[in-house]
Amino acid sequence: MARETTPLLENGGPPATGNRVAEETLTLVRSSTSLVLVSYLQFSLPFAGLLFVGRLGIDELGAVSLGASITNITAYGVYQGLCSGLDTLGALAYGLRRWDLATLYLKMTLMLLTIVSCPVGLGWWHSQSILRTMVSPKIAALTSQYLRVSLLSLPGHAGFEAGKRFLQSQGTFHPPIVVLCCAVPVNLALHWWFVYRLKWGFVGAPVSAALSDTMLGAGLLAHATYLRPISRCSHDDDDSASSSSSPNSLLRAGAHWPRLLRLALPGSITVLAEYLTFELLTVGAGKLDATRLAAQSVLNGTVAMTLQLTFAIASATTLRVATLMGQNRPRRAQLHMRVALTTAVVVGLLNLSVLLTGRYWISRQLCTSVEVQTLVVQTMPFCALLQIVYATAEWANGVMKGLQMQQTAGVLSLVCHYTVS
């Protein structure tokens, strides 16, 4: 019998604690599995460049790695950070069943990415003079060529990243997977065709990557438009649907811009702080010699591949926590955070084991130089030991993003990466 001291719980009371843990674990595994698949498929696109170009020579391997690092820092990482606002606000809007706000945040994010792309493209086009101060003239020329061709990939990459985040904030993971499953084999075929078949050599890698990124953006747009319309969720609310599709919606979004920027800009700082920590090592290795730059390229690519697991868990945690907070269920959100932390530690241990046991095989697959292979094998154990640290740090970042604490995450990232580190 209910008394005055009986707590008011949703849906007449929650299930047993064990059942709630099992439910949150299952939710995390389902969403993380989809996000892991998306992350690995998307990461394999630039990784194909290392695979094909690495056999052309040490200078080519160093240049494609340096070019990929610069694109990640100055463009793709910025896109990823700016879309973090869509992760949080889109999931909150979805939890509140405000479809019009979710669509509005998507439009605002796309506009923001377009504005940012203009100075990025200008910098890439005139990058050679700056690169000559950091690496050898040959690597600088190759890297500048890589960046100029990569300008073609910006629209497709931005569109795919924003569209993917918008769908994931609603718990819809299928369309990005379908598009990536089509793009990955095409990307591999394009690399083989341009690099080896047509004998374009080094320049074939950025051309293939640009075509693949364009395919991603166009494919996700086509999937959303013709196969599974993005606006389908708004059919239950005609007023919301009409307001979100209005051509003046962006003009009336003045009150939402500060909120989006307050999350997106610190999110970019957090992502860039992580990226720069790794990529500055690549630039520093380039100042030493081509052999160490090639070894650092292999290590960066391998560690980035293992971190996709922890990134996926952090992203799934962000979406779930933001949705639960939008539904006013803070205790359930806390339970999910604990489940996600345990999962992140387990994944960190798994990554550690893979890097330790597979370091010889990995070094042989990614480079033919014995000297580079030796450096990779000697350094890999240090990278493996840091996997648990990376996993817990990404979990904390995902939790803070779900709680709209991007500003705190940005400050902590800067302090930890550039003061403590």
C-alpha positions, 0 to 999 in steps of 0.5 A: 500500500502506498504511503506518504513516504512512498517515492514517486517513480516513473511508470509505477516504479522501476524494475529490479536493479539487475534488470535495469543494469541489463537493459542499459547494458543491452542498449549500450551494446546495441548502439555501440555496435552500430557506432563501432561499425560506422567508426571503423568503416569511416576510418578505413577510408583514409587508412586505405591511403596508408595501405596503398601509398606506404608501398611507394616509398618512405617519403610518400608514406610520410607525406600521406600521413602528414596530409591526413593529419593536417586534414584531421586537425584543420577540417575533419576534427573541427567538423566532428567537434562542431557536430557535438552540439548536434549530438547533445541538442538533437538527442535532447530535442528527440527526448522532448519529442520536439522534431522541429528543433532537431531539424532546425539544429541540423540546418544550423550545424550545416550552415556552421560547417559551411562557414568554417570550410572557407578559411580552411580551404584557403589555408590548404591551397597556400600550405606549401610555404608553411610546410617547408619550414617543418619537413623536407621540401619533397615531403612538403610538396607532396603534402601540399598536393594532397591538401589541394586535391582534398579540397574536393572532399570537404562538402561531402565530408561535412554533409555526411558528418552532420547527417550522421549525427542527426540520425544517430541522435534519434537512435537511427544508425542504419542509413550511415552503415548502408552508405559506408558499406557501399563506399568502403569497397568503392574506396579500395577499388578507386585507390587501386585503380588510380594509384596502381592501374592508372599509375597516378602514384601518390596523387591517386590517394587524395583523389580516391579519398575525395571521390569517396567522401563525395559519395558518402555525402550524396549517398546519405542525402539520397538515402534520407530523401528517397528511401527513409526520409529524415523528416518522417518523425515529424508526421505526428506533429503537423505544426512542428513539421511545417515550422521546421521546413519553413524557409525562414526557420534559420532567420527565426533561430536567433535564440538557438544560435548561442545555445548551439555555439556554446556546445559546438565551439568547446566541443571543437576545442576538446576534439582538436586538443586530442587530435593535436596531441597525436598529430604534433608528434607526427610533425615532430617526427617529420623534423627528425627524418623520414624513417621516424616520420614513417614509423610515427605514421604507422603508430598513429594509424594503428592507435587511431584504429583501436580508439574507434572502439572507445570513441563509439562507446563515448558517443553512445553514452552521450546520446543515451545520457542526453536522451534520458536527461531530456526525458527527465530521468537523471537516475537512469542516466547515472546508471548508464554512466556506470555501465558505460565506464565498466564497458570502456575499461573492458574495451581498453584492456582488449585494445591493450592485448591486441596491440601487444600481441599483434605489433609484429604483424601490424608493422609488416603489413603497413611498411616494407622498411625493416628499420621502420618495422623495428621502430614500430615494434619497439614503441608499440608497447607504450601505446598499448599501455595507454589504452585504458587511460584513453578509454576512461578519458573518452568515457568522461568526455562522452558523459560531459557532452551528454550533460551539456558540459562541453565547456568544462570538457574543453578546459580539461582537455587543454589543461591535461594535454598541454600542461600536464602532458 
